[in-house]
């Protein structure tokens, strides 16, 4: 459980070492450090984000990174505790994020497939990718694809 003292510590640390970014259609919050311990503390404190080792260019160290809705949520949480300059940057990132929501939410909010079939309980197949992410497929389109595939492969053997 996050207490107010930890929140103020995190805000101060991120104020000094953090970066709020918008790149293309993605929002990010990153914090860089030579040593990994304080980044692990942030990761445990907020229960999110990944820590990467970087050796590019001049900087060699670790980066704690959060993106998408999690980054926006943390920015909103920290906003009242940030400096004027940081608040301005957070507002800019959130403004861009509102114009271009995360790609995942775009597909998740779709109610019909590209052929106009509804995504409902009966017509939607939910699958799991190897990376753990779920995906959905229109059963009508999947059945049509299978029928067409069988017909085209049957004709090749003659």
PyMOL commands that place a pseudoatom at each C-alpha (Angstrom):
pseudoatom trace, name=CA, resn=UNK, resi=1, chain=A, elem=C, hetatm=0, pos=[0.000, 0.000, 0.000]
pseudoatom trace, name=CA, resn=UNK, resi=2, chain=A, elem=C, hetatm=0, pos=[1.347, 3.380, -1.033]
pseudoatom trace, name=CA, resn=UNK, resi=3, chain=A, elem=C, hetatm=0, pos=[1.459, 5.968, 1.744]
pseudoatom trace, name=CA, resn=UNK, resi=4, chain=A, elem=C, hetatm=0, pos=[1.673, 9.759, 1.391]
pseudoatom trace, name=CA, resn=UNK, resi=5, chain=A, elem=C, hetatm=0, pos=[5.345, 9.848, 2.423]
pseudoatom trace, name=CA, resn=UNK, resi=6, chain=A, elem=C, hetatm=0, pos=[6.254, 7.385, -0.358]
pseudoatom trace, name=CA, resn=UNK, resi=7, chain=A, elem=C, hetatm=0, pos=[4.206, 9.353, -2.879]
pseudoatom trace, name=CA, resn=UNK, resi=8, chain=A, elem=C, hetatm=0, pos=[6.039, 12.586, -2.008]
pseudoatom trace, name=CA, resn=UNK, resi=9, chain=A, elem=C, hetatm=0, pos=[9.405, 10.794, -2.212]
pseudoatom trace, name=CA, resn=UNK, resi=10, chain=A, elem=C, hetatm=0, pos=[8.507, 9.341, -5.627]
pseudoatom trace, name=CA, resn=UNK, resi=11, chain=A, elem=C, hetatm=0, pos=[7.301, 12.737, -6.890]
pseudoatom trace, name=CA, resn=UNK, resi=12, chain=A, elem=C, hetatm=0, pos=[10.561, 14.391, -5.838]
pseudoatom trace, name=CA, resn=UNK, resi=13, chain=A, elem=C, hetatm=0, pos=[12.662, 11.631, -7.326]
pseudoatom trace, name=CA, resn=UNK, resi=14, chain=A, elem=C, hetatm=0, pos=[10.742, 11.646, -10.624]
pseudoatom trace, name=CA, resn=UNK, resi=15, chain=A, elem=C, hetatm=0, pos=[10.848, 15.468, -10.685]
pseudoatom trace, name=CA, resn=UNK, resi=16, chain=A, elem=C, hetatm=0, pos=[14.642, 15.302, -10.675]
pseudoatom trace, name=CA, resn=UNK, resi=17, chain=A, elem=C, hetatm=0, pos=[15.351, 12.151, -12.669]
pseudoatom trace, name=CA, resn=UNK, resi=18, chain=A, elem=C, hetatm=0, pos=[12.197, 11.498, -14.694]
pseudoatom trace, name=CA, resn=UNK, resi=19, chain=A, elem=C, hetatm=0, pos=[11.002, 12.300, -18.165]
pseudoatom trace, name=CA, resn=UNK, resi=20, chain=A, elem=C, hetatm=0, pos=[7.394, 12.632, -19.409]
pseudoatom trace, name=CA, resn=UNK, resi=21, chain=A, elem=C, hetatm=0, pos=[7.201, 11.961, -23.130]
pseudoatom trace, name=CA, resn=UNK, resi=22, chain=A, elem=C, hetatm=0, pos=[4.883, 11.654, -26.081]
pseudoatom trace, name=CA, resn=UNK, resi=23, chain=A, elem=C, hetatm=0, pos=[6.341, 9.858, -29.102]
pseudoatom trace, name=CA, resn=UNK, resi=24, chain=A, elem=C, hetatm=0, pos=[4.243, 9.164, -32.156]
pseudoatom trace, name=CA, resn=UNK, resi=25, chain=A, elem=C, hetatm=0, pos=[1.092, 7.725, -30.619]
pseudoatom trace, name=CA, resn=UNK, resi=26, chain=A, elem=C, hetatm=0, pos=[2.562, 6.535, -27.326]
pseudoatom trace, name=CA, resn=UNK, resi=27, chain=A, elem=C, hetatm=0, pos=[2.894, 8.099, -23.900]
pseudoatom trace, name=CA, resn=UNK, resi=28, chain=A, elem=C, hetatm=0, pos=[5.872, 7.280, -21.665]
pseudoatom trace, name=CA, resn=UNK, resi=29, chain=A, elem=C, hetatm=0, pos=[7.201, 8.008, -18.225]
pseudoatom trace, name=CA, resn=UNK, resi=30, chain=A, elem=C, hetatm=0, pos=[10.859, 7.083, -17.756]
pseudoatom trace, name=CA, resn=UNK, resi=31, chain=A, elem=C, hetatm=0, pos=[13.324, 7.469, -14.906]
pseudoatom trace, name=CA, resn=UNK, resi=32, chain=A, elem=C, hetatm=0, pos=[17.065, 6.926, -15.445]
pseudoatom trace, name=CA, resn=UNK, resi=33, chain=A, elem=C, hetatm=0, pos=[19.684, 5.978, -12.850]
pseudoatom trace, name=CA, resn=UNK, resi=34, chain=A, elem=C, hetatm=0, pos=[23.178, 4.507, -12.832]
pseudoatom trace, name=CA, resn=UNK, resi=35, chain=A, elem=C, hetatm=0, pos=[22.216, 2.161, -9.979]
pseudoatom trace, name=CA, resn=UNK, resi=36, chain=A, elem=C, hetatm=0, pos=[19.137, -0.056, -10.141]
pseudoatom trace, name=CA, resn=UNK, resi=37, chain=A, elem=C, hetatm=0, pos=[18.036, -0.033, -6.455]
pseudoatom trace, name=CA, resn=UNK, resi=38, chain=A, elem=C, hetatm=0, pos=[15.953, 3.170, -6.524]
pseudoatom trace, name=CA, resn=UNK, resi=39, chain=A, elem=C, hetatm=0, pos=[14.278, 2.117, -9.769]
pseudoatom trace, name=CA, resn=UNK, resi=40, chain=A, elem=C, hetatm=0, pos=[13.329, -1.208, -8.190]
pseudoatom trace, name=CA, resn=UNK, resi=41, chain=A, elem=C, hetatm=0, pos=[11.837, 0.761, -5.299]
pseudoatom trace, name=CA, resn=UNK, resi=42, chain=A, elem=C, hetatm=0, pos=[9.649, 2.715, -7.773]
pseudoatom trace, name=CA, resn=UNK, resi=43, chain=A, elem=C, hetatm=0, pos=[8.652, -0.476, -9.557]
pseudoatom trace, name=CA, resn=UNK, resi=44, chain=A, elem=C, hetatm=0, pos=[7.602, -2.139, -6.285]
pseudoatom trace, name=CA, resn=UNK, resi=45, chain=A, elem=C, hetatm=0, pos=[5.956, 1.018, -4.955]
pseudoatom trace, name=CA, resn=UNK, resi=46, chain=A, elem=C, hetatm=0, pos=[3.675, 1.463, -7.980]
pseudoatom trace, name=CA, resn=UNK, resi=47, chain=A, elem=C, hetatm=0, pos=[3.496, -2.208, -8.982]
pseudoatom trace, name=CA, resn=UNK, resi=48, chain=A, elem=C, hetatm=0, pos=[4.219, -1.502, -12.637]
pseudoatom trace, name=CA, resn=UNK, resi=49, chain=A, elem=C, hetatm=0, pos=[6.821, -0.650, -15.207]
pseudoatom trace, name=CA, resn=UNK, resi=50, chain=A, elem=C, hetatm=0, pos=[9.895, -2.418, -16.527]
pseudoatom trace, name=CA, resn=UNK, resi=51, chain=A, elem=C, hetatm=0, pos=[13.551, -1.780, -15.845]
pseudoatom trace, name=CA, resn=UNK, resi=52, chain=A, elem=C, hetatm=0, pos=[15.974, -1.855, -18.760]
pseudoatom trace, name=CA, resn=UNK, resi=53, chain=A, elem=C, hetatm=0, pos=[19.755, -1.771, -18.906]
pseudoatom trace, name=CA, resn=UNK, resi=54, chain=A, elem=C, hetatm=0, pos=[20.953, 0.727, -21.479]
pseudoatom trace, name=CA, resn=UNK, resi=55, chain=A, elem=C, hetatm=0, pos=[24.430, 1.187, -22.946]
pseudoatom trace, name=CA, resn=UNK, resi=56, chain=A, elem=C, hetatm=0, pos=[23.694, 3.549, -25.817]
pseudoatom trace, name=CA, resn=UNK, resi=57, chain=A, elem=C, hetatm=0, pos=[25.682, 6.682, -26.509]
pseudoatom trace, name=CA, resn=UNK, resi=58, chain=A, elem=C, hetatm=0, pos=[27.091, 8.562, -23.531]
pseudoatom trace, name=CA, resn=UNK, resi=59, chain=A, elem=C, hetatm=0, pos=[24.616, 7.275, -20.936]
pseudoatom trace, name=CA, resn=UNK, resi=60, chain=A, elem=C, hetatm=0, pos=[25.128, 3.845, -19.395]
pseudoatom trace, name=CA, resn=UNK, resi=61, chain=A, elem=C, hetatm=0, pos=[22.717, 2.810, -16.689]
pseudoatom trace, name=CA, resn=UNK, resi=62, chain=A, elem=C, hetatm=0, pos=[19.175, 1.677, -15.984]
pseudoatom trace, name=CA, resn=UNK, resi=63, chain=A, elem=C, hetatm=0, pos=[15.799, 3.034, -17.048]
pseudoatom trace, name=CA, resn=UNK, resi=64, chain=A, elem=C, hetatm=0, pos=[12.428, 2.404, -15.398]
pseudoatom trace, name=CA, resn=UNK, resi=65, chain=A, elem=C, hetatm=0, pos=[9.750, 2.799, -18.053]
pseudoatom trace, name=CA, resn=UNK, resi=66, chain=A, elem=C, hetatm=0, pos=[5.954, 2.905, -17.988]
pseudoatom trace, name=CA, resn=UNK, resi=67, chain=A, elem=C, hetatm=0, pos=[3.862, 3.521, -21.090]
pseudoatom trace, name=CA, resn=UNK, resi=68, chain=A, elem=C, hetatm=0, pos=[0.275, 3.887, -22.215]
pseudoatom trace, name=CA, resn=UNK, resi=69, chain=A, elem=C, hetatm=0, pos=[-2.603, 4.229, -19.777]
pseudoatom trace, name=CA, resn=UNK, resi=70, chain=A, elem=C, hetatm=0, pos=[-0.409, 3.306, -16.805]
pseudoatom trace, name=CA, resn=UNK, resi=71, chain=A, elem=C, hetatm=0, pos=[1.931, 6.202, -17.587]
pseudoatom trace, name=CA, resn=UNK, resi=72, chain=A, elem=C, hetatm=0, pos=[-0.998, 8.605, -17.980]
pseudoatom trace, name=CA, resn=UNK, resi=73, chain=A, elem=C, hetatm=0, pos=[-2.502, 7.419, -14.691]
pseudoatom trace, name=CA, resn=UNK, resi=74, chain=A, elem=C, hetatm=0, pos=[0.769, 7.933, -12.826]
pseudoatom trace, name=CA, resn=UNK, resi=75, chain=A, elem=C, hetatm=0, pos=[1.245, 11.355, -14.419]
pseudoatom trace, name=CA, resn=UNK, resi=76, chain=A, elem=C, hetatm=0, pos=[-2.218, 12.369, -13.203]
pseudoatom trace, name=CA, resn=UNK, resi=77, chain=A, elem=C, hetatm=0, pos=[-1.429, 11.060, -9.722]
pseudoatom trace, name=CA, resn=UNK, resi=78, chain=A, elem=C, hetatm=0, pos=[1.860, 12.974, -9.508]
pseudoatom trace, name=CA, resn=UNK, resi=79, chain=A, elem=C, hetatm=0, pos=[0.595, 16.146, -11.226]
pseudoatom trace, name=CA, resn=UNK, resi=80, chain=A, elem=C, hetatm=0, pos=[-0.287, 18.160, -8.067]
pseudoatom trace, name=CA, resn=UNK, resi=81, chain=A, elem=C, hetatm=0, pos=[3.187, 17.484, -6.635]
pseudoatom trace, name=CA, resn=UNK, resi=82, chain=A, elem=C, hetatm=0, pos=[5.195, 18.533, -9.698]
pseudoatom trace, name=CA, resn=UNK, resi=83, chain=A, elem=C, hetatm=0, pos=[6.869, 21.829, -10.607]
pseudoatom trace, name=CA, resn=UNK, resi=84, chain=A, elem=C, hetatm=0, pos=[5.269, 24.256, -13.069]
pseudoatom trace, name=CA, resn=UNK, resi=85, chain=A, elem=C, hetatm=0, pos=[7.581, 23.060, -15.861]
pseudoatom trace, name=CA, resn=UNK, resi=86, chain=A, elem=C, hetatm=0, pos=[6.739, 19.398, -15.216]
pseudoatom trace, name=CA, resn=UNK, resi=87, chain=A, elem=C, hetatm=0, pos=[3.006, 20.146, -14.968]
pseudoatom trace, name=CA, resn=UNK, resi=88, chain=A, elem=C, hetatm=0, pos=[3.173, 21.821, -18.367]
pseudoatom trace, name=CA, resn=UNK, resi=89, chain=A, elem=C, hetatm=0, pos=[4.863, 18.746, -19.872]
pseudoatom trace, name=CA, resn=UNK, resi=90, chain=A, elem=C, hetatm=0, pos=[2.310, 16.385, -18.257]
pseudoatom trace, name=CA, resn=UNK, resi=91, chain=A, elem=C, hetatm=0, pos=[-0.562, 18.498, -19.675]
pseudoatom trace, name=CA, resn=UNK, resi=92, chain=A, elem=C, hetatm=0, pos=[1.044, 18.324, -23.133]
pseudoatom trace, name=CA, resn=UNK, resi=93, chain=A, elem=C, hetatm=0, pos=[1.437, 14.526, -22.985]
pseudoatom trace, name=CA, resn=UNK, resi=94, chain=A, elem=C, hetatm=0, pos=[-2.135, 14.030, -21.729]
pseudoatom trace, name=CA, resn=UNK, resi=95, chain=A, elem=C, hetatm=0, pos=[-3.490, 16.339, -24.450]
pseudoatom trace, name=CA, resn=UNK, resi=96, chain=A, elem=C, hetatm=0, pos=[-1.749, 14.270, -27.143]
pseudoatom trace, name=CA, resn=UNK, resi=97, chain=A, elem=C, hetatm=0, pos=[-2.873, 11.025, -25.519]
pseudoatom trace, name=CA, resn=UNK, resi=98, chain=A, elem=C, hetatm=0, pos=[-6.506, 12.162, -25.575]
pseudoatom trace, name=CA, resn=UNK, resi=99, chain=A, elem=C, hetatm=0, pos=[-6.221, 12.853, -29.319]
pseudoatom trace, name=CA, resn=UNK, resi=100, chain=A, elem=C, hetatm=0, pos=[-4.554, 9.506, -30.041]
pseudoatom trace, name=CA, resn=UNK, resi=101, chain=A, elem=C, hetatm=0, pos=[-5.609, 6.872, -27.500]
pseudoatom trace, name=CA, resn=UNK, resi=102, chain=A, elem=C, hetatm=0, pos=[-3.437, 3.773, -27.170]
pseudoatom trace, name=CA, resn=UNK, resi=103, chain=A, elem=C, hetatm=0, pos=[-3.689, 1.340, -30.072]
pseudoatom trace, name=CA, resn=UNK, resi=104, chain=A, elem=C, hetatm=0, pos=[-4.961, -1.391, -27.757]
pseudoatom trace, name=CA, resn=UNK, resi=105, chain=A, elem=C, hetatm=0, pos=[-7.923, 0.659, -26.615]
pseudoatom trace, name=CA, resn=UNK, resi=106, chain=A, elem=C, hetatm=0, pos=[-8.807, 1.489, -30.239]
pseudoatom trace, name=CA, resn=UNK, resi=107, chain=A, elem=C, hetatm=0, pos=[-9.240, -2.191, -31.107]
pseudoatom trace, name=CA, resn=UNK, resi=108, chain=A, elem=C, hetatm=0, pos=[-10.735, -3.088, -27.729]
pseudoatom trace, name=CA, resn=UNK, resi=109, chain=A, elem=C, hetatm=0, pos=[-13.507, -0.518, -28.184]
pseudoatom trace, name=CA, resn=UNK, resi=110, chain=A, elem=C, hetatm=0, pos=[-14.555, -1.819, -31.611]
pseudoatom trace, name=CA, resn=UNK, resi=111, chain=A, elem=C, hetatm=0, pos=[-18.023, -3.374, -31.615]
pseudoatom trace, name=CA, resn=UNK, resi=112, chain=A, elem=C, hetatm=0, pos=[-17.892, -4.966, -35.100]
pseudoatom trace, name=CA, resn=UNK, resi=113, chain=A, elem=C, hetatm=0, pos=[-15.266, -6.695, -37.262]
pseudoatom trace, name=CA, resn=UNK, resi=114, chain=A, elem=C, hetatm=0, pos=[-14.100, -5.129, -40.535]
pseudoatom trace, name=CA, resn=UNK, resi=115, chain=A, elem=C, hetatm=0, pos=[-16.895, -6.974, -42.395]
pseudoatom trace, name=CA, resn=UNK, resi=116, chain=A, elem=C, hetatm=0, pos=[-19.602, -5.594, -40.105]
pseudoatom trace, name=CA, resn=UNK, resi=117, chain=A, elem=C, hetatm=0, pos=[-20.236, -8.694, -37.983]
pseudoatom trace, name=CA, resn=UNK, resi=118, chain=A, elem=C, hetatm=0, pos=[-20.889, -7.904, -34.318]
pseudoatom trace, name=CA, resn=UNK, resi=119, chain=A, elem=C, hetatm=0, pos=[-18.380, -8.742, -31.591]
pseudoatom trace, name=CA, resn=UNK, resi=120, chain=A, elem=C, hetatm=0, pos=[-20.774, -10.414, -29.182]
pseudoatom trace, name=CA, resn=UNK, resi=121, chain=A, elem=C, hetatm=0, pos=[-20.707, -13.453, -26.896]
pseudoatom trace, name=CA, resn=UNK, resi=122, chain=A, elem=C, hetatm=0, pos=[-21.820, -15.881, -29.640]
pseudoatom trace, name=CA, resn=UNK, resi=123, chain=A, elem=C, hetatm=0, pos=[-19.756, -14.536, -32.543]
pseudoatom trace, name=CA, resn=UNK, resi=124, chain=A, elem=C, hetatm=0, pos=[-16.432, -13.776, -30.805]
pseudoatom trace, name=CA, resn=UNK, resi=125, chain=A, elem=C, hetatm=0, pos=[-13.516, -16.168, -30.340]
pseudoatom trace, name=CA, resn=UNK, resi=126, chain=A, elem=C, hetatm=0, pos=[-10.947, -15.118, -27.703]
pseudoatom trace, name=CA, resn=UNK, resi=127, chain=A, elem=C, hetatm=0, pos=[-7.449, -16.520, -28.207]
pseudoatom trace, name=CA, resn=UNK, resi=128, chain=A, elem=C, hetatm=0, pos=[-4.157, -16.222, -26.318]
pseudoatom trace, name=CA, resn=UNK, resi=129, chain=A, elem=C, hetatm=0, pos=[-0.863, -15.287, -27.926]
pseudoatom trace, name=CA, resn=UNK, resi=130, chain=A, elem=C, hetatm=0, pos=[2.471, -16.759, -26.815]
pseudoatom trace, name=CA, resn=UNK, resi=131, chain=A, elem=C, hetatm=0, pos=[3.337, -13.454, -25.119]
pseudoatom trace, name=CA, resn=UNK, resi=132, chain=A, elem=C, hetatm=0, pos=[0.223, -13.716, -22.925]
pseudoatom trace, name=CA, resn=UNK, resi=133, chain=A, elem=C, hetatm=0, pos=[-1.826, -11.084, -24.730]
pseudoatom trace, name=CA, resn=UNK, resi=134, chain=A, elem=C, hetatm=0, pos=[-5.380, -11.968, -25.703]
pseudoatom trace, name=CA, resn=UNK, resi=135, chain=A, elem=C, hetatm=0, pos=[-6.931, -11.359, -29.109]
pseudoatom trace, name=CA, resn=UNK, resi=136, chain=A, elem=C, hetatm=0, pos=[-10.409, -11.711, -30.532]
pseudoatom trace, name=CA, resn=UNK, resi=137, chain=A, elem=C, hetatm=0, pos=[-11.620, -13.009, -33.877]
pseudoatom trace, name=CA, resn=UNK, resi=138, chain=A, elem=C, hetatm=0, pos=[-15.007, -12.876, -35.556]
pseudoatom trace, name=CA, resn=UNK, resi=139, chain=A, elem=C, hetatm=0, pos=[-16.291, -16.480, -35.758]
pseudoatom trace, name=CA, resn=UNK, resi=140, chain=A, elem=C, hetatm=0, pos=[-18.204, -15.795, -39.014]
pseudoatom trace, name=CA, resn=UNK, resi=141, chain=A, elem=C, hetatm=0, pos=[-15.079, -14.442, -40.705]
pseudoatom trace, name=CA, resn=UNK, resi=142, chain=A, elem=C, hetatm=0, pos=[-12.969, -17.291, -39.284]
pseudoatom trace, name=CA, resn=UNK, resi=143, chain=A, elem=C, hetatm=0, pos=[-15.426, -19.885, -40.664]
pseudoatom trace, name=CA, resn=UNK, resi=144, chain=A, elem=C, hetatm=0, pos=[-15.502, -18.176, -44.082]
pseudoatom trace, name=CA, resn=UNK, resi=145, chain=A, elem=C, hetatm=0, pos=[-11.686, -18.136, -44.151]
pseudoatom trace, name=CA, resn=UNK, resi=146, chain=A, elem=C, hetatm=0, pos=[-11.515, -21.864, -43.297]
pseudoatom trace, name=CA, resn=UNK, resi=147, chain=A, elem=C, hetatm=0, pos=[-14.050, -22.771, -46.028]
pseudoatom trace, name=CA, resn=UNK, resi=148, chain=A, elem=C, hetatm=0, pos=[-12.160, -20.714, -48.642]
pseudoatom trace, name=CA, resn=UNK, resi=149, chain=A, elem=C, hetatm=0, pos=[-8.812, -22.196, -47.557]
pseudoatom trace, name=CA, resn=UNK, resi=150, chain=A, elem=C, hetatm=0, pos=[-10.124, -25.770, -47.909]
pseudoatom trace, name=CA, resn=UNK, resi=151, chain=A, elem=C, hetatm=0, pos=[-11.517, -25.061, -51.388]
pseudoatom trace, name=CA, resn=UNK, resi=152, chain=A, elem=C, hetatm=0, pos=[-8.302, -23.492, -52.656]
pseudoatom trace, name=CA, resn=UNK, resi=153, chain=A, elem=C, hetatm=0, pos=[-6.062, -26.199, -51.174]
pseudoatom trace, name=CA, resn=UNK, resi=154, chain=A, elem=C, hetatm=0, pos=[-8.312, -28.988, -52.560]
pseudoatom trace, name=CA, resn=UNK, resi=155, chain=A, elem=C, hetatm=0, pos=[-7.936, -27.620, -56.100]
pseudoatom trace, name=CA, resn=UNK, resi=156, chain=A, elem=C, hetatm=0, pos=[-4.124, -27.594, -55.951]
pseudoatom trace, name=CA, resn=UNK, resi=157, chain=A, elem=C, hetatm=0, pos=[-3.778, -31.372, -55.722]
pseudoatom trace, name=CA, resn=UNK, resi=158, chain=A, elem=C, hetatm=0, pos=[-5.448, -32.087, -59.101]
for i in range(1, 158): cmd.bond("trace and resi %d" % i, "trace and resi %d" % (i + 1))
show_as sticks, trace
zoom trace
